[in-house]
Amino acid sequence: MVYDMRIDKIRISPEVQEKIFKKHKVLRDEIENAFFDEPYYFKDRGGRYVAIGFIDCYVTVVFEFDKGCADVVTAYRSSEWQRKLYKVKRWKK
């Protein structure tokens, strides 16, 4: 199922931001950019939301969503299947 979300605020705790950078080398700006320019949203098996976005590179962001706020859990460079999914879904719009 595809979700059309209005995200007013992106929240990333300093601890999560540091963990994401150390483990995946993804910067805060790249995470925030993933939410711009019509990302593709879906829910993962655990019930969390996932956004795949592209500005300078493909980034996948896992987050919890409540009342317009995205609480980032993790983010990483999108895998090949995620990039393909994003491209296919973008063409269908």
N, C-alpha and C positions, 0 to 999 in steps of 0.2 A: 504494500500500500504506500502511496506517495503522500507526503504531508506538505501542505502549503502553510508555512509558518511565518508569523511576524515576530521577529526577534528584535526587541528594543534595547536589550543589554546583554553583553557577553561578559561573564564573570570567570576569571581564571585566578585561582589562589596562587600566591608566590611559590608554594611548595609544588603544586602541580605544574606550574610554568617551568620551574627548574628541572623537575623530573622529565618533562617532555623534551626540553632542550638537551639534557644529558643523554637520554636514551635514544631520541629520534632526530635530534638536531633541527627541530622545528621552532621557529621564533614566534613570539606573540603576534607580531604583525601578520605573519603567514596564516596563523590560526584565525585571526579576525577577518582577513581577506577571504578565507574560505566561505564565509557567510554572505559575501557580496556577490553580485552578478549571477543571480539565480542558481544557487546550489541545488543539488539533488538530495532530498531528505528521505530517510526510511527508518524503521525501527529494527534494532538487532534482536537476536534471540533472547537476550536478557531484558528486553523492554526499554533499553536506552535508545535515544535518538542518534542518528548518524547523519552528518552532512558531508557531501563530497563537493568540493569547490575548486575553482581554478582562477588564479589571477596570473602569477608568474610560474607557478607549478601546481600540480594536483596535490591537494591536502585533504585527508579524511579526519573529521573531528567527531569524537564520541562525546555526547553531552546529555545532561538531564534538562528538561524544559518545564518551567512553571511560570505562568503569568507574564509571558514576554521575555523572560530571562533564560539564557542558555548558560548553564553551569558546566564548564568544560571538565571532562574526566580525563581524556587523553587526546592526542593528535599525532598524526604521522603522515609520511609521504604515502600517497595512495598506491595500492598494488595495481598490477596490470588489469585484473578483473574489475577493480573499482573504477579505473580510468575508462575502460570499455563501457561499463554500466553508465557512467556519467555522460559519455558521448552519445550513447544510444538514447538515453532519456532526454537529453537536450534536443536531439533532432526530432523527437516526437512532440515537442511543445509547439 
